[in-house]
């Protein structure tokens, strides 16, 4: 039953409290959060006498006509006085014993409160898929008998019935019908819902069969939460004389493999059938039993790796991190190639020895193969990977492994910030500036860096933020707190222990690359001059020469392109018509699949696709031209101009399949290609020592975006991709092609100067009161009805404009008004971060939206386009 006016934020379960013991209280109740869309409040249920439930347990409860997953929040001695006792339904069963310790509950509640999200929605993000899925009540014959078997007439059945000549004669017609349905199925097992469909008033017959002990009722957990079982064969006896030659061969194979093998593996080695194993089991020579197989991501076999010698700056940074006792936030600002990963590894090693675990967060799964391999080479099977590209079974088993409490290292993307690691000793955010750590949708719209800060504080452990181009939020935070709120001084790696104890935020600098390798020189090419001098190629003459030399010197390079696909849009040269997506207000991009295959146009927002027309849909002209350059077009042009150059394209089109990131990077690392051509993925922490050349085909695509963060993102992306060059023994070189050489970002990238860029950018942000000097909340509204969403946005903006404590920008249409046939409007709320204003009542704001209009509240948005 729904309880009105329940505030979820103070519902903190300090410790899993004592469950009520059977016999002490006749009536027991529990308040739960039910996993049902649109249900956000608490519901009260009665506890069956046989169940011992604790807060945090995952339950199966009746909800309407369904059986749903729910989280036990707190136990009650008495239900709410407004609830009639006869209307309170009973908990069905416990699906999974809860794991939520007090700090974890506090974290989930903070996320729910800060991001204005129902607690159940936060729990859904924290738990692996399927754990709150629908359980199913099933009925089966006792003894597992089915067609042709004794079924419920086994030893467990009623003695009275078994002693009778015709046991079924004592059953009512309804019970007999149910019995016959179960007997007709080999396993004698059907869902309660199915039996109800086949037999009228089936519940009466089932109750009768249960009373006689002929059937049993059980709860089948959601499919994804079932462990994967596999048959194992174990050798038990010595080889004796009563065996055939073939049986002896099989036992000898088993003995040579240590006396234990998976059944399918043994059958494959011996080219045998399972019947011969059954015979050996009957003779007592082997035991065949089902065992759980953990579905975890398996990496390649790696040689062990030891700790590397550190530079002076690395050693100082490591010493500072290891000196920390309890919560502290550390910004590890190291230039590309300065050895941040080695500092992470050596900071984690002593923690594992004392039984603590570490959590390492990375922006995208494209980063994980290289990073995971380095961690596995150092820590072996103590390393687990957790991200959305794993199968649901792999995520579930990895999640369960974390609950064991064994010291381990978990590497994952933003959702791994909720990994249920006990004894957490360190949290690391690698490439902390990356926008992939922010979730735009669905709710909660959390930022993994913010949640990691809360978690480190609650777990009382250090948080290390690593980056060559720190986010301006982290930069300003360190500058304010590191200096005690005054001045511009930082706490550096040379600070004494007293300084560490005084402040909770530290700045550690790694200003040089390993082995004092220089940062690669950056050459800026003005494409306007190239055009004036007659070069109409997408490659400048400087880049063409560098690519030719790459081939001659047997070196490797990286080519960065802002967009995937072949061309950014297709236009008619006769009338100017641009082919657009019918469901989004964007042009269709041309994607080349393979030679002689149909030419395909695709929308990068809703994935709509159509074949390329032969004639203009508007004027029927045959003169349709591709404009702009994506990764496909660049690779085609490279193949035409440099036919001997071996290429690998690395973008979201070529890395869709599981394991493709690792496969492509391994091929490149093994020298199977000369050039890696790709998008944003290339900027994210790849360590390829053999790369000597980095080319940026068109930097302007990053600069000219209608977003106040465009300059920051452009500087970070260009600096990061430039940092892929010159990490090995050979010096590196970077060529950036642009039409706006005078832009402040281009100037800062040329000199690798983060300080000058951040100073200029922060001055602009401060003048406009944008983050990190102001805070933003973005209201995103969308609907299939363009008029209704516009009117709703106007009503909400008018309601909010009565407040004087914050500034309202909008309502305004989103930069791309229509996506997937939904029309989108936005309202931006801007306010000072120091004095939190009296923010709107969000439930009241939501009530202004009709059912056809969706509202998302994005707190601290990174993407406002």
C-alpha positions in Angstrom: 0.0 0.0 0.0 1.3 3.5 -0.9 2.3 5.7 2.0 1.8 9.4 1.2 4.3 12.2 2.1 7.3 9.9 2.6 10.6 11.7 2.3 13.2 9.3 1.0 16.4 11.2 1.8 16.4 10.5 5.6 15.8 6.8 5.2 19.2 5.7 6.2 19.6 2.2 7.5 22.5 2.7 9.9 23.1 -1.0 10.2 21.2 -4.1 9.1 19.0 -4.3 12.1 18.0 -7.4 14.0 15.3 -9.3 12.3 12.3 -10.2 14.4 12.5 -13.7 15.8 9.6 -16.0 15.1 7.4 -16.2 18.1 8.2 -12.8 19.6 5.7 -10.8 17.5 2.7 -12.3 15.8 2.4 -9.6 13.1 5.6 -8.3 11.5 5.8 -5.7 8.7 8.4 -4.3 6.4 8.6 -1.1 4.3 10.0 -1.7 0.8 10.8 0.1 -2.4 9.2 -1.7 -5.3 10.9 -1.9 -8.7 7.9 -0.7 -10.8 8.0 2.2 -13.3 6.2 5.2 -11.8 6.3 3.9 -8.3 8.6 6.0 -6.0 7.2 5.7 -2.5 7.3 3.1 0.2 5.0 0.2 0.4 4.2 -1.9 3.5 4.0 -5.7 3.5 3.5 -8.4 6.1 6.3 -10.8 6.8 5.6 -14.5 6.7 6.6 -16.3 10.0 9.2 -18.4 8.2 11.2 -15.6 6.7 14.0 -13.7 8.5 14.3 -10.5 6.6 16.8 -7.7 7.1 17.0 -4.2 5.6 18.8 -4.4 2.3 17.4 -7.8 1.3 16.1 -8.1 -2.2 12.5 -9.5 -2.0 9.8 -10.8 -4.3 6.4 -9.2 -3.5 3.0 -9.3 -5.0 2.2 -5.9 -6.7 -1.1 -5.6 -8.4 -1.3 -8.8 -10.5 2.4 -9.1 -10.8 5.3 -10.5 -8.8 8.0 -7.8 -8.6 11.5 -7.3 -7.1 11.7 -5.0 -4.1 14.3 -3.7 -1.6 13.6 -4.1 2.2 14.2 -0.6 3.7 13.1 -1.0 7.3 11.2 -3.3 9.6 8.1 -2.1 11.6 6.5 -3.2 14.8 3.2 -1.7 13.7 2.0 -0.7 10.2 0.8 2.8 9.3 -2.5 3.5 11.1 -4.0 4.6 7.8 -3.6 1.1 6.3 -6.4 -1.5 6.9 -4.5 -4.6 8.1 -6.6 -6.9 5.9 -5.4 -5.0 2.8 -1.7 -5.5 3.6 -0.3 -8.2 1.4 2.5 -10.7 2.3 6.1 -10.8 1.1 6.5 -13.8 -1.2 10.1 -14.7 -0.6 13.7 -13.5 -0.3 15.5 -13.4 -3.7 18.9 -12.3 -2.4 20.3 -11.5 1.0 21.2 -7.8 1.2 24.7 -6.5 1.1 24.1 -2.8 1.8 26.3 -1.6 4.7 25.6 1.8 6.3 28.1 3.8 4.2 26.6 2.3 1.0 23.0 3.2 2.0 24.2 6.8 2.8 25.9 7.0 -0.7 22.7 5.9 -2.5 20.6 8.4 -0.5 23.0 11.2 -1.3 22.8 10.5 -5.0 19.0 10.4 -4.8 18.8 13.7 -2.9 21.5 15.6 -4.9 20.2 14.5 -8.4 16.5 14.7 -7.5 16.0 11.1 -8.3 13.8 8.5 -6.6 15.9 6.1 -4.5 14.7 3.0 -6.3 16.0 4.5 -9.6 19.5 5.0 -8.0 19.3 1.4 -6.7 18.6 0.1 -10.2 21.8 1.8 -11.4 23.8 0.4 -8.5 22.7 -3.2 -8.9 23.6 -5.5 -11.8 20.9 -5.9 -14.5 18.1 -8.4 -13.6 18.7 -8.6 -9.9 15.4 -6.7 -9.4 13.7 -8.6 -12.2 10.4 -10.4 -11.9 10.6 -13.7 -10.0 8.3 -16.5 -10.9 6.3 -18.8 -8.6 6.5 -22.4 -9.9 4.9 -25.7 -8.9 6.6 -29.1 -9.3 6.0 -32.7 -8.4 7.8 -33.8 -5.3 10.6 -36.1 -6.3 10.8 -34.5 -9.8 8.6 -37.2 -11.4 7.0 -36.5 -14.7 5.6 -38.5 -17.6 6.4 -42.1 -17.0 7.7 -41.5 -13.5 6.4 -41.9 -10.0 6.3 -38.2 -9.4 4.7 -37.2 -6.1 4.0 -40.8 -5.3 7.6 -41.1 -4.0 8.8 -41.4 -0.4 7.9 -37.8 0.2 4.2 -38.2 -0.6 1.5 -38.7 1.9 1.6 -42.2 3.4 -2.1 -42.3 3.6 -2.5 -41.7 -0.1 0.3 -44.1 -1.0 -1.3 -46.8 0.9 -4.5 -46.6 -1.1 -5.2 -48.5 -4.3 -6.0 -45.3 -6.2 -4.4 -42.3 -4.6 -6.0 -39.9 -7.0 -9.5 -41.0 -5.9 -9.0 -38.9 -2.8 -8.3 -35.7 -4.8 -10.9 -33.2 -5.8 -11.4 -32.7 -9.6 -9.5 -29.4 -9.6 -6.5 -31.0 -7.8 -6.6 -34.0 -10.2 -6.5 -31.7 -13.2 -3.4 -29.9 -11.8 -1.8 -33.3 -11.0 -2.4 -34.5 -14.6 -0.9 -31.4 -16.1 2.2 -31.8 -14.0 2.4 -35.5 -14.8 2.2 -34.7 -18.6 5.5 -32.8 -18.5 8.8 -34.7 -18.3 10.2 -32.5 -15.4 6.8 -32.2 -13.7 7.3 -28.5 -13.3 5.1 -25.5 -14.4 4.7 -21.9 -13.5 1.8 -21.0 -11.3 0.5 -18.6 -13.9 0.5 -21.3 -16.6 -1.5 -23.7 -14.4 -4.0 -20.9 -13.6 -4.6 -20.4 -17.3 -5.3 -24.1 -17.8 -7.4 -24.9 -14.7 -10.2 -22.9 -13.2 -9.6 -22.1 -9.5 -6.2 -23.8 -9.8 -5.0 -22.3 -6.5 -7.5 -24.5 -4.6 -6.2 -27.7 -6.3 -2.6 -26.6 -5.7 -3.3 -25.9 -2.1 -4.7 -29.4 -1.7 -1.7 -31.1 -3.4 0.6 -29.1 -1.2 -1.3 -30.2 1.9 -0.9 -33.9 0.8 2.8 -33.4 0.1 2.4 -34.4 -3.6 3.8 -31.1 -5.0 6.0 -28.3 -3.8 5.9 -24.6 -4.5 9.1 -22.6 -5.0 10.2 -19.2 -6.2 12.4 -19.1 -9.3 14.7 -16.1 -9.2 15.1 -13.8 -12.2 16.9 -15.5 -15.0 20.0 -13.3 -14.8 20.6 -13.9 -11.1 21.0 -17.6 -11.5 24.6 -18.9 -11.2 25.9 -20.7 -14.3 26.4 -24.4 -13.6 28.6 -26.8 -15.4 29.4 -30.5 -14.9 32.8 -31.4 -13.5 34.3 -34.9 -13.4 36.5 -35.9 -10.4 38.6 -39.1 -10.2 37.9 -41.0 -6.9 39.2 -44.6 -7.2 42.3 -46.4 -8.3 42.2 -48.2 -11.7 41.0 -51.8 -11.2 40.6 -55.0 -13.2 36.9 -54.6 -14.0 37.4 -51.8 -16.5 37.5 -51.9 -20.3 40.5 -50.6 -22.2 38.5 -47.5 -23.3 37.5 -46.8 -19.7 41.1 -47.1 -18.5 42.2 -44.6 -21.2 39.6 -42.0 -20.0 40.6 -42.4 -16.4 44.3 -42.1 -17.4 43.6 -38.8 -19.2 41.7 -37.6 -16.1 44.7 -38.6 -13.8 47.2 -36.8 -16.1 45.1 -33.6 -15.7 45.3 -33.6 -11.9 42.2 -35.8 -11.4 39.7 -33.1 -12.3 38.2 -31.8 -15.6 35.1 -30.2 -16.9 32.9 -32.9 -18.4 32.7 -31.3 -21.9 36.5 -30.8 -21.9 37.1 -34.4 -21.0 34.7 -35.7 -23.6 36.4 -33.5 -26.2 39.9 -34.7 -25.4 38.9 -38.4 -25.3 36.4 -38.1 -28.2 33.9 -40.0 -26.0 30.2 -39.9 -25.2 28.7 -39.1 -21.8 27.3 -42.6 -21.4 30.8 -44.0 -20.7 31.2 -41.5 -18.0 27.9 -42.5 -16.4 29.1 -46.1 -16.4 32.4 -45.1 -14.6 30.4 -43.1 -12.1 28.1 -46.1 -11.4 31.3 -48.2 -10.8 32.5 -45.5 -8.3 35.7 -44.5 -10.2 34.5 -40.9 -10.8 32.1 -38.4 -9.4 30.1 -36.1 -11.8 28.7 -33.0 -10.1 27.5 -29.6 -11.1 29.7 -26.7 -10.1 29.4 -23.0 -10.6 31.4 -21.3 -13.4 32.0 -17.6 -12.9 31.1 -15.6 -15.9 33.8 -13.0 -15.8 35.7 -11.2 -18.6 38.8 -13.3 -19.5 41.9 -11.5 -20.7 44.9 -13.1 -22.5 47.6 -14.9 -20.6 50.1 -12.4 -19.5 53.7 -12.6 -18.2 54.1 -11.3 -14.6 55.3 -7.8 -14.2 57.2 -6.2 -11.4 57.3 -2.6 -10.1 59.2 -0.2 -12.2 61.8 2.3 -10.9 60.3 5.7 -10.4 61.3 9.2 -11.4 61.9 11.7 -8.5 58.4 13.3 -9.2 56.7 9.9 -9.3 58.4 8.7 -6.1 57.4 12.0 -4.3 53.8 11.6 -5.5 53.6 8.0 -4.4 55.1 8.8 -1.0 52.5 11.5 -0.5 49.6 9.2 -1.5 50.8 6.4 0.8 51.2 8.8 3.7 47.5 9.7 3.6 45.4 8.2 6.4 41.7 8.5 5.8 39.8 10.7 3.3 41.7 13.1 1.1 41.3 14.2 -2.5 44.4 14.2 -4.7 44.8 15.8 -8.1 47.7 14.0 -9.9 48.5 16.4 -12.8 50.9 14.6 -15.0 51.8 15.4 -18.6 51.0 12.7 -21.2 53.5 9.8 -20.8 54.7 10.9 -17.3 53.9 7.5 -15.7 50.6 8.1 -13.8 49.6 4.4 -14.2 52.8 3.2 -12.5 52.0 5.5 -9.5 48.5 3.9 -9.4 49.9 0.4 -9.4 52.5 1.0 -6.7 49.9 2.8 -4.5 47.5 -0.2 -4.7 50.1 -3.0 -4.1 50.5 -2.5 -0.3 46.7 -2.1 0.2 46.1 -5.6 -1.2 48.6 -7.0 1.2 46.7 -5.7 4.2 43.3 -7.0 2.9 42.0 -3.8 1.3 40.6 -3.3 -2.2 40.9 -0.6 -4.8 38.5 0.9 -7.4 39.9 2.3 -10.7 37.4 4.2 -12.9 38.1 4.9 -16.6 36.0 6.9 -19.0 35.2 4.3 -21.7 35.7 0.6 -22.3 38.1 1.4 -25.1 40.6 2.3 -22.4 40.2 -0.9 -20.4 42.1 -3.5 -22.5 45.5 -1.8 -22.2 45.0 -0.7 -18.6 43.5 -4.0 -17.5 46.4 -5.9 -19.0 48.9 -3.8 -17.0 47.0 -4.4 -13.8 46.6 -8.1 -14.5 50.3 -8.5 -15.2 51.0 -6.9 -11.8 48.2 -8.3 -9.6 47.0 -11.5 -11.5 43.5 -12.8 -10.8 42.9 -10.1 -8.1 41.7 -7.8 -11.0 38.1 -7.7 -12.2 36.5 -5.6 -14.9 33.0 -4.1 -14.6 31.3 -2.1 -17.3 28.1 -2.1 -19.4 29.7 -4.0 -22.4 29.9 -7.2 -20.3 27.1 -9.7 -20.7 24.4 -9.5 -18.0 25.7 -12.8 -16.6 29.3 -11.5 -16.5 28.2 -8.4 -14.7 26.2 -10.4 -12.1 29.0 -12.8 -11.4 31.6 -10.0 -11.1 29.3 -8.2 -8.8 28.9 -11.3 -6.6 32.7 -11.7 -6.5 33.1 -8.2 -5.1 30.8 -9.1 -2.2 33.2 -11.9 -1.0 35.3 -9.3 0.8 38.5 -10.6 -0.8 41.2 -7.9 -1.5 40.8 -7.1 -5.2 41.1 -4.4 -7.8 38.0 -3.5 -9.8 38.5 -1.5 -13.1 35.3 -0.1 -14.6 33.5 2.8 -16.2 31.2 5.3 -14.4 28.7 2.8 -13.1 31.5 0.9 -11.3 31.5 3.8 -8.8 28.7 1.8 -7.1 30.7 -1.4 -7.0 30.0 -3.1 -3.6 33.6 -3.4 -2.5 34.0 -3.9 1.2 37.3 -2.7 2.8 37.8 0.0 0.1 41.3 1.5 0.5 41.7 3.7 -2.5 39.6 5.2 -5.4 41.3 6.3 -8.6 39.6 8.3 -11.5 41.9 8.1 -14.5 41.4 10.8 -17.1 39.2 12.6 -14.6 38.4 15.4 -17.0 36.6 13.2 -19.4 32.9 13.9 -20.1 32.1 10.2 -20.3 32.0 10.2 -16.5 28.8 12.2 -16.6 25.5 10.5 -17.3 23.0 12.6 -19.3 20.2 10.1 -19.3 18.5 8.1 -18.0 18.2 9.4 -14.4 20.1 9.8 -12.1 22.2 12.2 -14.1 25.2 11.6 -11.9 28.9 12.5 -12.4 31.2 9.6 -11.3 33.7 12.1 -10.0 31.1 13.7 -7.6 29.9 10.3 -6.4 33.5 9.0 -6.0 34.2 12.0 -3.8 31.2 11.2 -1.6 32.2 7.5 -1.5 35.8 8.2 -0.6 34.6 10.4 2.2 32.1 7.8 3.5 34.6 4.9 3.2 37.3 7.2 4.7 39.9 6.5 2.0 41.9 8.7 -0.5 40.6 9.7 -3.9 43.1 10.2 -6.7 42.1 12.2 -9.7 44.6 11.7 -12.6 44.8 13.7 -15.8 47.2 15.6 -18.1 44.4 18.2 -18.7 42.4 18.4 -15.5 38.8 19.6 -15.6 38.5 23.3 -14.6 36.2 22.2 -11.7 39.1 20.1 -10.2 41.6 22.8 -11.0 39.7 25.5 -9.2 38.8 23.2 -6.3 42.4 22.3 -5.7 43.4 26.0 -6.0 40.8 27.1 -3.5 41.2 24.3 -0.9 44.9 23.7 -1.3 45.6 27.3 -0.4 43.1 27.3 2.4 40.8 29.5 0.4 43.3 32.3 -0.3 46.0 33.0 -2.8 47.2 30.9 -5.7 49.6 28.5 -4.0 49.2 24.7 -4.4 50.2 21.9 -2.1 52.8 20.1 -4.2 54.5 16.8 -3.9 57.2 18.4 -1.9 54.8 19.4 0.9 55.6 18.1 4.4 53.3 15.8 6.3 51.9 18.7 8.4 50.6 20.3 5.2 49.0 17.1 4.2 47.2 16.8 7.5 46.0 20.5 7.3 44.1 20.2 4.0 42.0 17.5 2.4 42.9 18.4 -1.2 46.4 18.0 -2.6 48.0 18.9 -5.9 50.7 16.5 -7.1 52.6 17.3 -10.3 54.4 15.0 -12.7 55.8 17.7 -15.1 58.1 15.5 -17.2 57.8 12.3 -19.2 59.5 9.1 -18.3 63.3 9.0 -19.1 63.1 12.8 -19.7 61.6 12.2 -23.1 60.5 15.6 -24.6 56.9 16.4 -25.4 56.3 16.2 -29.1 56.6 19.5 -31.1 53.2 20.6 -32.4 53.1 22.0 -36.0 50.0 24.1 -36.8 49.0 24.1 -40.5 46.8 26.9 -41.8 44.4 25.1 -44.3 43.4 28.5 -45.8 46.9 29.0 -47.1 46.9 25.4 -48.4 43.8 26.1 -50.4 45.2 29.4 -51.7 48.4 27.5 -52.9 46.3 25.0 -54.9 46.2 22.1 -52.4 42.6 20.8 -52.5 43.3 17.5 -50.7 42.0 16.9 -47.1 45.7 16.4 -46.2 48.1 19.3 -46.0 51.4 19.0 -47.8 53.2 18.8 -44.5 51.0 15.8 -43.4 51.4 14.1 -46.8 55.2 14.3 -46.5 55.0 13.0 -42.9 52.8 10.0 -44.0 55.2 9.2 -46.8 58.2 9.3 -44.4 56.2 7.1 -41.9 56.0 4.4 -44.6 59.7 4.7 -45.6 61.0 4.7 -42.0 58.8 1.7 -40.9 57.3 3.8 -38.1 53.7 4.1 -37.0 51.2 7.0 -36.7 47.8 8.1 -35.5 45.3 10.2 -37.5 42.5 11.9 -35.5 39.2 12.8 -37.2 36.4 14.5 -35.3 33.6 12.4 -36.8 33.0 8.8 -37.8 31.3 7.7 -41.0 32.3 8.8 -44.6 30.8 12.3 -45.0 29.0 14.6 -42.6 26.2 15.4 -45.0 24.9 14.8 -48.6 23.7 17.8 -50.6 22.3 18.4 -54.1 24.7 20.6 -56.2 21.8 21.8 -58.3 19.3 23.1 -55.7 21.2 22.8 -52.4 18.8 20.3 -50.8 20.4 18.4 -47.9 19.2 14.9 -47.1 17.9 14.9 -43.5 16.7 12.3 -41.0 12.9 12.1 -41.1 12.9 11.7 -37.2 15.6 14.2 -36.2 16.5 17.7 -37.3 20.0 16.6 -38.5 21.5 15.8 -41.8 22.2 12.1 -42.7 25.8 11.1 -42.8 27.0 8.8 -45.6 28.5 5.5 -44.4 30.4 3.3 -46.9 30.0 -0.4 -46.0 32.1 -2.3 -48.6 32.8 -2.4 -52.3 29.6 -2.9 -54.5 27.4 -2.8 -51.4 24.5 -0.4 -51.3 25.5 3.1 -50.3 24.0 3.9 -46.9 22.9 7.1 -45.2 22.7 7.0 -41.4 21.5 9.3 -38.6 24.0 9.5 -35.7 21.2 10.3 -33.2 18.4 7.8 -33.8 20.3 5.3 -36.0 17.8 5.7 -38.8 19.3 4.4 -42.1 18.3 4.6 -45.8 19.9 3.8 -49.1 21.6 6.7 -51.0 19.2 8.0 -53.7 20.3 8.3 -57.3 18.4 11.5 -57.7 17.7 14.5 -55.5 14.3 14.0 -53.7 13.6 17.7 -54.2 14.6 18.5 -57.8 15.4 15.1 -59.3 18.9 16.2 -60.2 21.5 13.4 -60.3 24.2 15.7 -59.0 24.4 14.7 -55.3 27.7 15.3 -53.5 29.3 14.2 -50.3 30.6 17.0 -48.0 32.7 16.9 -44.9 35.2 14.1 -43.9 34.5 11.3 -41.5 36.8 8.4 -40.7 35.6 6.3 -43.6 36.3 9.0 -46.2 39.7 9.7 -44.7 40.7 6.0 -44.9 39.5 5.8 -48.5 41.5 8.9 -49.4 44.6 7.5 -47.6 44.2 4.2 -49.6 44.1 6.2 -52.8 47.0 8.5 -52.1 49.2 6.0 -50.1 48.3 2.5 -51.4 51.2 0.9 -49.5 50.1 2.3 -46.1 48.4 -0.3 -44.0 45.4 1.1 -42.1 43.2 0.3 -39.1 40.1 2.3 -38.5 39.3 2.7 -34.8 35.9 4.3 -34.1 32.5 3.2 -32.7 31.5 1.6 -36.1 34.5 -0.8 -36.1 34.4 -1.5 -32.3 30.8 -2.6 -31.9 31.6 -6.2 -31.3 32.7 -7.5 -27.9 36.5 -7.6 -27.7 37.0 -5.5 -30.9 38.9 -2.8 -29.0 41.5 -5.3 -27.8 41.7 -7.0 -31.2 42.4 -3.8 -33.1 44.9 -2.4 -30.6 46.7 -5.7 -30.4 47.0 -5.8 -34.2 48.4 -2.3 -34.3 50.8 -2.9 -31.4 52.1 -6.0 -33.2 53.0 -3.9 -36.2 50.2 -5.2 -38.5 49.3 -1.7 -39.5 51.2 1.6 -40.1 48.4 4.0 -39.3 45.6 4.0 -36.7 42.7 6.2 -38.0 40.0 7.1 -35.4 37.9 9.4 -33.4 37.7 10.5 -29.7 38.7 7.0 -28.6 42.3 7.6 -29.7 42.6 10.4 -27.1 41.7 8.3 -24.1 44.9 7.0 -22.5 46.3 4.8 -25.2 50.0 4.0 -24.6 51.6 3.0 -27.9 55.4 3.6 -27.6 56.0 3.0 -31.4 53.8 5.9 -32.5 56.0 8.8 -33.8 53.4 10.8 -35.8 50.0 12.2 -34.8 47.9 14.1 -37.3 44.7 16.0 -36.6 42.8 16.4 -39.9 40.4 19.1 -38.9 40.6 20.7 -35.5 37.8 23.2 -36.3 35.1 20.7 -35.7 36.0 20.7 -32.0 36.2 24.5 -31.7 33.0 25.8 -33.2 30.3 24.3 -31.1 27.5 26.2 -29.3 28.6 25.2 -25.9 30.4 27.2 -23.2 32.6 24.2 -22.6 33.7 23.9 -26.3 37.1 25.5 -25.8 37.9 23.3 -22.7 36.9 20.1 -24.5 38.9 21.1 -27.6 42.0 21.8 -25.6 41.7 18.6 -23.7 41.1 16.5 -26.8 43.9 18.0 -28.9 46.4 17.9 -26.0 45.5 14.3 -25.2 45.8 13.1 -28.8 49.0 15.0 -29.3 50.3 13.1 -26.2 50.1 9.8 -28.0 53.3 10.7 -30.0 56.9 10.2 -28.9 56.3 7.9 -26.0 59.0 5.4 -27.1 62.7 5.9 -28.0 62.0 7.7 -31.3 61.0 11.4 -31.0 57.4 12.3 -31.8 55.8 14.9 -34.1 52.3 16.4 -34.2 50.6 18.1 -37.1 47.3 20.0 -36.5 45.3 21.2 -39.5 43.0 24.1 -38.9 41.3 27.1 -40.5 41.5 29.2 -37.3 45.2 29.3 -36.4 44.6 32.4 -34.2 42.3 30.6 -31.8 43.5 30.7 -28.1 43.0 26.9 -27.9 45.3 26.3 -30.9 48.0 28.5 -29.4 47.9 26.7 -26.0 48.0 23.3 -27.7 51.0 24.3 -29.7 53.0 25.1 -26.5 51.5 22.3 -24.3 50.5 25.1 -22.0 47.7 24.1 -19.7 48.3 27.0 -17.2 47.8 29.8 -19.8 44.8 28.1 -21.3 43.1 27.5 -17.9 43.8 31.1 -16.8 42.2 32.7 -19.9 39.3 30.3 -19.9 38.5 30.8 -16.2 38.4 34.6 -16.6 35.7 34.2 -19.2 33.8 31.7 -17.1 33.9 33.9 -14.0 32.6 36.9 -16.0 29.6 34.9 -17.1 29.1 33.1 -13.8 29.4 29.7 -15.5 30.9 26.6 -13.8 33.2 26.2 -11.9 32.2 29.7 -10.5 28.4 29.2 -10.9 26.2 26.1 -10.8 23.7 25.0 -13.4 20.6 22.8 -13.5 19.3 21.9 -16.9 15.6 21.0 -17.4 15.2 18.9 -20.5 11.6 18.5 -21.8 10.6 16.3 -24.7 7.4 15.2 -26.4 6.0 13.9 -29.7 3.8 17.0 -29.7 5.8 20.1 -30.6 3.1 22.6 -29.4 2.6 20.8 -26.0 6.3 20.6 -25.1 6.8 24.3 -26.0 3.7 25.4 -23.9 4.9 23.2 -21.0 8.4 24.7 -21.1 6.9 28.2 -21.1 4.6 27.4 -18.1 7.5 25.9 -16.1 9.8 28.9 -16.9 7.0 31.3 -15.9 6.5 29.5 -12.6 10.3 29.5 -11.8 10.7 33.1 -12.8 9.0 34.2 -9.6 12.1 33.2 -7.7 14.8 35.8 -7.3 17.6 33.6 -5.9 18.5 32.1 -9.3 18.7 33.1 -12.9 16.4 31.5 -15.5 17.7 31.1 -19.1 15.0 30.1 -21.5 12.9 28.3 -22.4 14.6 27.6 -25.7 14.5 24.8 -28.2 17.5 22.4 -27.9 20.2 23.0 -30.5 18.8 19.9 -32.3 15.1 20.4 -31.8 13.9 17.0 -32.9 15.6 13.6 -32.1 13.8 10.3 -32.7 10.6 12.2 -33.5 10.6 13.9 -30.1 10.7 17.7 -29.9 13.1 19.0 -27.2 13.0 22.2 -25.2 15.4 23.3 -22.4 15.4 25.6 -19.4 18.7 26.5 -17.7 18.8 27.5 -14.1 22.0 29.3 -13.0 23.0 30.2 -9.5 26.0 30.8 -7.3 27.5 27.6 -5.8 28.5 29.1 -2.4 25.0 30.1 -1.1 22.6 27.3 -2.2 19.3 29.0 -3.0 15.9 27.8 -2.1 15.5 25.5 -5.1 12.1 24.8 -6.6 9.9 22.0 -5.3 10.7 19.5 -8.1 7.6 17.4 -7.5 5.5 20.6 -8.0 7.5 21.3 -11.2 6.9 17.7 -12.4 3.2 18.1 -11.8 3.1 20.9 -14.4 4.1 18.3 -17.1 1.2 16.5 -18.8 1.8 12.7 -19.3 2.9 13.2 -22.9 5.8 15.4 -21.9 9.0 13.9 -20.4 11.0 16.0 -17.9 14.7 15.2 -17.0 16.4 17.3 -14.3 20.1 17.3 -15.2 22.1 18.6 -12.2 25.6 20.1 -13.1 25.1 19.3 -16.8 28.1 18.9 -19.1 26.2 18.8 -22.3 23.7 21.6 -22.9 23.4 21.1 -26.7 
